[in-house]
Amino acid sequence: MPRSVTPWEVKRKLIIKAEDETNPRYGCKPEERTANDYIKFGVINLDKPAGPTSHEVAAWVKRILKIRNIGHGGTLEA
């Protein structure tokens, strides 16, 4: 019986169908974004401590960053 090949032993090749550049009117590379862009269009990954509710933490972030709209998602408290 032939030996199975593990995934890390398989030789892989990157295939590029076409190369192109994004028009700057439609965005930019993540490493070129400003902090204001991240606040306006981005996501804040926050590891909430035990104690305050997700709603409370969202309200604090909203007040600290002086933004009108905010939401939260992820694991809900028990």
SVG drawing of the C-alpha trace seen along z (x, -y; Angstrom):
<svg xmlns="http://www.w3.org/2000/svg" viewBox="-26 -63 33 65">
<polyline fill="none" stroke="black" stroke-width="0.4" points="0.0,0.0 1.5,-3.4 2.3,-5.9 0.0,-8.9 1.6,-12.3 1.1,-14.8 -0.2,-18.3 3.1,-19.9 5.0,-17.6 3.0,-18.6 4.8,-21.0 2.6,-23.9 2.8,-26.5 1.2,-30.0 -0.8,-30.6 -1.5,-34.2 -4.2,-34.7 -3.8,-38.4 -2.1,-41.3 -3.7,-44.7 -3.7,-47.7 -6.6,-49.1 -7.7,-52.6 -6.9,-54.9 -10.4,-56.3 -11.7,-53.0 -9.3,-52.5 -5.8,-51.8 -3.5,-49.1 -4.2,-48.4 -0.7,-49.5 -1.3,-52.9 -4.5,-53.6 -4.6,-56.3 -5.9,-55.9 -8.9,-58.0 -9.7,-55.7 -9.6,-52.7 -12.0,-54.5 -14.3,-55.6 -14.4,-52.4 -12.8,-49.7 -13.3,-47.2 -11.8,-47.3 -11.0,-43.9 -11.4,-44.2 -10.9,-41.5 -13.6,-42.5 -12.7,-41.9 -15.1,-40.0 -17.5,-42.3 -18.9,-44.9 -21.5,-43.9 -20.8,-44.1 -23.3,-46.9 -21.4,-48.9 -18.1,-48.5 -19.6,-49.5 -20.9,-52.7 -17.5,-53.5 -15.8,-53.0 -18.4,-55.2 -17.9,-58.0 -14.1,-57.7 -13.8,-57.8 -16.6,-60.4 -18.5,-58.3 -22.2,-58.1 -22.7,-54.5 -21.1,-51.4 -22.1,-47.8 -20.7,-44.6 -20.7,-41.0 -19.2,-37.8 -19.7,-35.5 -22.5,-36.7 -22.3,-36.6 -24.0,-33.6"/>
</svg>
